[in-house]
Amino acid sequence: MERGIQSLRELAVREMVYYDPDNAQLPADPDEVQCTRPMWQKFVRSAPSSYANSLAVIDWKSEEAPTVDEVAGRLRQYEESLSSSLVSAVEKLSQDVGQLKEDISDSPPVQTRIAAVRMRKSNGEWRLTVDYRGLNEVTPPMSAAVPDMLELQYELESKAAKWYATIDIANAFFSIPLAAECRPQFAFPWRGIQYTWNRLPQGWKHSPTISHGLIQTALEQGEAPEHLQYIDDTIVWGNSAEEVSEKGKKIIQILLQAGFAIK
C-alpha cells in the first residue's frame, strides 16, 4: 500500500512539473495536490496490480477532488478493514468473470457500485454482484412475466406421475448475449476502470423474464415433450424412469442446440 501511495505522490510531482503556469499555482507539497478523477484514473491504469487493486477502491463524486494526503489516509483505513482472504477472493472473482465484461469509456446513465457477496453455501464461495437498484427504479415494466410458482406447483401436482426429473441450465443469464446498444446502462466501476456486461447481467429486474422467455421459445421451437418451466429450471414427468429419461434427453438436446449449458 505504501508503495502505491508513493507512486501517487510521484504522479502528483509530474502534475506539478507540467502544470500550466498561466493558471492558478499548484501547492509546493505533492501531498497537497488535488487528486482529480482524471489523475486517479491515469494512475490506476498504469499502476502494477500489486497495489492497484487496493488503490482503485475509491470512487469520487463528480464535485470532489481530495488531496493526495487525504487519499492516502482513506486508503490506509481501507486496507486495515480488509482481510487477506477477502482480497484474494475478490481478485479471483474479477478474473473469473473477465470474459463477460468489456471496457468502456462512456459514463453510465445510472451510478452503480460493485461488491463481492458471500454466497449462502457450505463451502463459503463468493460471487460478484452489481447493485442495480437505481437502474431498476427507472426501468419501464415489461408486459411479459415469469409464471407464478404456486400455480406451477398446482399444475405439477395434477399430473400425478410416478417419476419426475428436473433439468437446470448452468449460468442461464450469462448464456444470453446483450445487444451493444443496451450495454452502457449496465456500466459499473471496478479497479478504477469502467466496465459493462456483454451478457445478460444478474441483478437487473428483467433478466429473469428475458431468460425465461428465450428458454421457453427454444423449447417450443424444438417441439419439446410436455414439461413445466420456471426461468432456467425445467421439469418432466412420466410413469416410468425410461419415459422420463427420454423426455429429459430430448429437452437437454434442444437446450444445447440453442446455446445453453446444462448443469
Summary of the structure (lengths in Angstrom):
residues: 263
radius of gyration: 24.9
end to end distance: 41.0
largest distance: 86.2
contacts: 695
relative contact order: 0.12
helix: 47%
strand: 17%
